[in-house]
Amino acid sequence: MSAAAEAGLRRILSVVDLLIDAVDEDTLVPALLPLLLGALPGDSIIWSPRPDPAHPLRTLPDDLLSRDVLDAFDRGWWCDSFVRHTRIGSGVPLRRSALQTPGEFHALPVYPDVYRPFGAERQLAMSFPAGYAAGVPRRVSVVVSRDRHGSDFSDADVAAAVLLRARLSRVMGRLAPPAPAGDLVTRRESAVLCLLADGLTNQQIAHRLAISPRTVDKHLEHAYAKLQVGGRVAAANAWLMRAAGRPGRGPGAGA
């Protein structure tokens, strides 16, 4: 193990101890965030499970993101290659500075309305599979930010994030196991529906899953029938309600 990895391992021991004892996600996450912010030192942290209405986005500090910031992010996140890497890409731990210069970051359309309001000048992010929400495959994104007065994240920070990522994924998968056998929706239909519920277009879904837009259309057509809905919005709503453990709408649901 490299010196950076050894340093990272020492920094995550308290996090690992908490993960070993975890028995409930609702209890784990509030205790986990301050420990993660100690293992990956920063000014703030964002924990975002998707799609999972039962476990919404959490931040530390609690009031980090205003409604205006969240709305601006929802409108413009696709233009940010750093977010695309974390949200729909591989999600391996990455510093923003590995993708963008400060000038390129500040030139992003979302910078004035999203990042500047909460002082996110340097960022380290990752995402990982995190089990299921009512049968729906789920991912968690974690973003740690530092303000303009702090230094950039180091190689040791990235190494610590790599070690944490695998452990976090295993624990979250244990706390949120897959649905029972016999689910009518196929695994590929489920993947398409998850991305649809996350706001992606058919073209973006096709790119993410390395399939054609026509294949996406076919998967959605089959899924509509199984969910008993009549269109994209109704399918996304039914899938999100299913993730929250509530029954979806039947025939006649909106387009």
C-alpha positions as CSV (number, residue, x, y, z in Angstrom):
1,M,0.0,0.0,0.0
2,S,1.3,3.5,-0.9
3,A,2.1,6.1,1.7
4,A,-1.0,8.1,0.5
5,A,-3.2,5.1,0.9
6,E,-1.9,4.4,4.4
7,A,-2.5,8.0,5.4
8,G,-6.0,7.7,4.0
9,L,-6.6,4.5,5.9
10,R,-5.7,6.1,9.2
11,R,-8.1,8.9,8.6
12,I,-11.1,6.7,7.9
13,L,-10.8,4.4,10.9
14,S,-13.6,6.2,12.8
15,V,-15.8,6.0,9.8
16,V,-15.2,2.3,9.4
17,D,-16.0,1.7,13.0
18,L,-19.4,3.4,12.6
19,L,-20.1,1.4,9.4
20,I,-19.3,-1.9,11.1
21,D,-22.0,-1.2,13.7
22,A,-24.6,0.2,11.4
23,V,-28.0,-1.4,11.6
24,D,-30.4,1.3,10.3
25,E,-29.9,3.9,7.5
26,D,-31.9,6.6,9.2
27,T,-29.7,6.4,12.2
28,L,-26.4,5.9,10.3
29,V,-26.4,8.8,7.9
30,P,-26.8,11.7,10.4
31,A,-23.9,10.2,12.5
32,L,-21.9,9.4,9.3
33,L,-21.8,12.9,7.7
34,P,-19.6,14.6,10.4
35,L,-17.2,11.7,10.4
36,L,-16.9,11.8,6.6
37,L,-16.2,15.5,6.8
38,G,-13.4,14.7,9.2
39,A,-12.0,11.9,7.0
40,L,-12.3,14.1,3.9
41,P,-11.7,17.6,5.4
42,G,-13.9,20.3,4.0
43,D,-16.4,23.1,4.9
44,S,-19.5,21.2,3.8
45,I,-20.8,17.8,2.6
46,I,-23.7,16.8,0.5
47,W,-25.2,13.2,0.6
48,S,-27.6,12.6,-2.2
49,P,-29.4,9.2,-2.7
50,R,-31.2,8.8,-6.0
51,P,-33.9,7.8,-6.7
52,D,-35.1,7.5,-3.2
53,P,-37.9,9.9,-1.9
54,A,-37.9,8.1,1.4
55,H,-34.3,9.2,2.1
56,P,-33.9,12.8,0.7
57,L,-30.7,14.7,0.2
58,R,-28.8,15.6,3.4
59,T,-26.2,18.3,4.0
60,L,-23.8,19.4,6.7
61,P,-24.4,22.2,7.6
62,D,-28.1,21.4,7.5
63,D,-29.1,24.6,5.8
64,L,-26.3,24.5,3.2
65,L,-28.6,24.6,0.1
66,S,-31.5,27.0,-0.4
67,R,-34.5,26.1,-2.5
68,D,-33.2,28.6,-5.2
69,V,-29.8,26.8,-5.3
70,L,-31.5,23.4,-5.7
71,D,-33.8,24.6,-8.4
72,A,-30.9,26.2,-10.3
73,F,-28.9,22.9,-10.0
74,D,-31.8,20.9,-11.4
75,R,-32.1,23.2,-14.4
76,G,-28.4,23.2,-15.3
77,W,-26.4,20.3,-13.8
78,W,-26.0,18.7,-17.2
79,C,-23.6,21.4,-18.4
80,D,-21.1,20.5,-15.6
81,S,-18.8,17.7,-16.6
82,F,-17.8,17.2,-12.9
83,V,-21.4,16.5,-11.9
84,R,-22.0,14.3,-15.0
85,H,-19.0,12.2,-13.9
86,T,-20.4,11.8,-10.4
87,R,-24.1,11.6,-11.2
88,I,-24.3,9.4,-14.3
89,G,-20.6,8.4,-14.9
90,S,-18.4,6.0,-13.1
91,G,-18.5,8.0,-9.9
92,V,-14.9,7.2,-8.9
93,P,-13.5,9.8,-6.4
94,L,-12.4,12.9,-8.3
95,R,-11.3,16.4,-7.7
96,R,-13.0,19.1,-9.7
97,S,-9.6,20.5,-10.5
98,A,-8.8,17.3,-12.4
99,L,-11.5,18.2,-15.0
100,Q,-11.6,22.0,-14.9
101,T,-9.4,25.0,-14.4
102,P,-10.7,27.7,-12.0
103,G,-11.6,29.8,-15.0
104,E,-13.5,27.0,-16.7
105,F,-15.4,26.3,-13.4
106,H,-16.3,30.0,-12.9
107,A,-17.5,30.2,-16.5
108,L,-20.1,27.4,-16.0
109,P,-23.7,28.8,-16.4
110,V,-24.6,27.2,-13.0
111,Y,-21.6,28.7,-11.1
112,P,-23.2,32.0,-10.1
113,D,-26.5,30.4,-8.9
114,V,-25.3,27.1,-7.5
115,Y,-21.7,27.0,-6.4
116,R,-20.9,30.6,-5.4
117,P,-23.9,31.0,-3.0
118,F,-22.5,28.2,-0.7
119,G,-18.8,28.9,-1.3
120,A,-17.9,25.7,-3.2
121,E,-14.6,26.7,-4.8
122,R,-12.8,23.3,-4.4
123,Q,-14.7,20.0,-4.5
124,L,-14.1,16.3,-4.2
125,A,-17.0,14.0,-5.2
126,M,-17.8,10.3,-5.7
127,S,-20.9,8.1,-6.1
128,F,-21.5,4.4,-5.6
129,P,-24.3,1.7,-5.8
130,A,-26.2,1.9,-2.5
131,G,-28.7,-1.0,-2.6
132,Y,-32.3,-0.6,-3.5
133,A,-35.3,1.6,-2.6
134,A,-38.4,-0.6,-2.7
135,G,-36.9,-2.6,-5.5
136,V,-35.3,0.3,-7.4
137,P,-31.5,0.2,-7.8
138,R,-30.1,3.3,-6.0
139,R,-26.9,5.3,-6.0
140,V,-25.6,7.8,-3.5
141,S,-23.5,10.8,-4.5
142,V,-21.2,12.4,-1.9
143,V,-19.7,15.9,-2.5
144,V,-17.3,17.6,-0.1
145,S,-16.5,21.3,-0.7
146,R,-14.0,23.9,0.5
147,D,-14.3,27.6,0.2
148,R,-11.8,29.9,-1.7
149,H,-9.6,30.2,1.4
150,G,-8.8,26.5,1.6
151,S,-6.3,24.5,-0.4
152,D,-7.3,22.0,-3.1
153,F,-7.9,18.3,-2.1
154,S,-4.7,16.3,-2.0
155,D,-3.8,12.9,-3.3
156,A,-4.2,11.6,0.2
157,D,-7.8,12.9,0.3
158,V,-8.6,11.1,-3.0
159,A,-7.0,7.9,-1.6
160,A,-9.1,8.1,1.5
161,A,-12.2,8.6,-0.6
162,V,-11.3,5.5,-2.7
163,L,-11.1,3.4,0.5
164,L,-14.3,4.8,1.9
165,R,-16.3,4.4,-1.4
166,A,-16.1,0.6,-1.4
167,R,-17.0,0.3,2.3
168,L,-19.9,2.8,2.0
169,S,-21.3,0.9,-1.0
170,R,-21.2,-2.4,0.9
171,V,-22.9,-1.1,4.0
172,M,-25.6,0.8,2.2
173,G,-26.3,-2.3,0.1
174,R,-26.6,-4.4,3.2
175,L,-29.0,-1.9,4.8
176,A,-31.1,-1.7,1.6
177,P,-31.3,-5.2,0.0
178,P,-32.8,-6.0,-3.4
179,A,-36.4,-6.6,-4.0
180,P,-37.8,-10.2,-3.7
181,A,-37.7,-12.4,-6.8
182,G,-40.6,-12.2,-9.2
183,D,-40.5,-8.5,-10.0
184,L,-42.3,-8.0,-13.4
185,V,-40.0,-5.1,-14.4
186,T,-36.7,-6.4,-15.9
187,R,-33.3,-5.3,-14.8
188,R,-32.7,-3.2,-17.9
189,E,-36.2,-1.6,-17.7
190,S,-35.5,-0.8,-14.1
191,A,-32.2,0.9,-15.1
192,V,-34.1,3.0,-17.8
193,L,-36.8,3.9,-15.3
194,C,-34.3,5.0,-12.7
195,L,-32.6,7.4,-15.2
196,L,-36.0,8.6,-16.4
197,A,-37.0,9.4,-12.9
198,D,-33.7,11.2,-12.5
199,G,-34.7,13.6,-15.2
200,L,-32.6,12.3,-18.2
201,T,-33.9,12.5,-21.7
202,N,-34.1,9.3,-23.9
203,Q,-30.9,10.4,-25.7
204,Q,-29.1,10.8,-22.4
205,I,-30.4,7.5,-21.1
206,A,-29.2,5.8,-24.3
207,H,-25.8,7.3,-23.9
208,R,-25.6,6.3,-20.2
209,L,-26.6,2.7,-20.9
210,A,-24.7,2.3,-24.2
211,I,-27.9,1.4,-26.1
212,S,-29.8,3.1,-28.9
213,P,-32.6,5.7,-28.3
214,R,-35.0,3.3,-30.1
215,T,-34.1,0.6,-27.5
216,V,-34.8,3.0,-24.8
217,D,-38.2,3.7,-26.3
218,K,-39.0,-0.1,-26.4
219,H,-38.0,-0.5,-22.8
220,L,-40.2,2.4,-21.8
221,E,-43.1,1.0,-23.8
222,H,-42.9,-2.3,-22.0
223,A,-42.4,-0.6,-18.6
224,Y,-45.5,1.6,-19.2
225,A,-47.6,-1.5,-19.6
226,K,-46.2,-3.1,-16.5
227,L,-46.6,0.0,-14.4
228,Q,-50.1,0.7,-15.9
229,V,-49.3,4.2,-16.9
230,G,-49.6,6.2,-20.1
231,G,-46.5,8.3,-20.5
232,R,-43.1,9.5,-19.2
233,V,-44.2,11.7,-16.4
234,A,-46.6,9.1,-15.0
235,A,-43.9,6.4,-15.3
236,A,-41.4,8.6,-13.5
237,N,-43.9,9.4,-10.7
238,A,-45.0,5.7,-10.4
239,W,-41.3,4.6,-10.1
240,L,-40.5,7.2,-7.5
241,M,-43.6,6.3,-5.5
242,R,-42.6,2.7,-5.7
243,A,-39.2,3.6,-4.4
244,A,-40.9,5.3,-1.4
245,G,-43.0,2.2,-0.8
246,R,-46.3,3.7,-2.0
247,P,-48.5,2.3,-4.7
248,G,-48.2,3.9,-8.2
249,R,-51.1,5.2,-10.3
250,G,-52.9,2.9,-12.7
251,P,-54.3,3.3,-16.2
252,G,-55.2,6.9,-17.2
253,A,-52.3,8.5,-15.4
254,G,-50.9,11.6,-17.0
255,A,-48.5,11.7,-20.0
